[in-house]
Every structure is written in structure tokens, then in C-alpha cells.
Amino acid sequence: MPLPANAENKNRLSLVWVVAPEQVEELKNTPPPEISSRIEVKLQSSFGKVEVECDLRAFPLSGMTANEFAKDGVFLVGESGHVFP
């Protein structure tokens, strides 16, 4: 999600990175330069150099997927077949 530009950088974005619960503490304790590099690798440098500007925050997520994707003439296609992630 794009963010407003600031004095240092006009290209900013917000990132939600979904990981397994057992990875959360390790990532939260990773120094900013290292986490920046790891994010850049995950993004395959699609956005160029990545620099984390603030502390990482973690929030628990849960998901749900439909048991049936078609029934009685109703079809769940694409994003309608699941709840985040």
C-alpha cells in the first residue's frame, strides 16, 4: 500500500508480511538493516532497495476456506472462496 512521501524518500509503502507464528519473535528481534535485506530478497528487489523505517509490529491472523466451492448453482471464484490469508 503506498504511503505519502517524506523529505528523505518519495517512494514509500506499507507491507503486511504473513509468517508462521513460530517465526514472529525471531523476525521482531532482527536488526532493521537485516530485516530490510530479508524483505528485499523476498520481494525479489521488485521495489529496489528496501529500508525499514520503524519497529516491526505483529498481530495474530487467522484464515478460513470454504468447504465447497460450488453448490446449487452458486460458485465461489477467486477471493470469494476464502477469508484472509
N, C-alpha and C positions, 0 to 999 in steps of 0.2 A: 504494500500500500504506500503510495507516495506521501512524503512529508514536506512541509514548507521548507524552502531554502533557508540557510542561515549564513552568517558572514563568512564562515570557513568553507562551506560546501553548498552548491546549488542542487546537487543530486543526492537526495536522501530518501530512504524508505524504511518502513516498519516491517518486521519479519516475525512470523509465527513459525517456530520450528518444533514439530511434534516428534518426541522421542519416547522410548520406553521409560517407565517410571524409575527403573534402576540406574538410568543414565543421568537423571536430573541433578543430583548433588555434585557429581563429578563435573558436569558442564558448568554449573553455577560457581564452582570454585576454580575454574580455569581462568588464568590471567587474560585480560582484554586483547592483547596482541595475538595470543594463541587462538582464542575463540574467533577472532576476526579472520585469521588464516583458515581455520577449520570451516567457517561459514563460506568463505570464498571458494574453497575446494568443493564443498557440497553444491554450490551454485555453478560450478564449472566456470568460474570467472565471467559469467554472463553479464554481471553488472560492473565488471572491472574490480579495482581494489576495494576491499571491504574494510571498514573501520567501525568497530562497535563504539557508540558514543555514551552509553550509560550502563548501569548494572543490569545483569540479566534478571528476569523475573520468571517465576514458574507458577503455573496454575494447572490443577488436575483436569484432564479431559476424559470424556467417555464417548463411546460411539454406539451406533445401533444400525443393523442392516435388516432389511425386510426378509421374512422367511419365504415369501412368494413374490415373484415379480410380475406375474400375470394371473388374473382370475376374473371370470365373469365379464370379459370384455374390457377390463381395466389393466393397463400396462404401466409399470414403473420403469422409466428410462433415465439413464444418466444419474444426475444428482438426486432425483426423486426416490431412488432405491435405497438411500442410506442417510443417516444423520452423521455429522462430523465425527471422526475423520472419514 
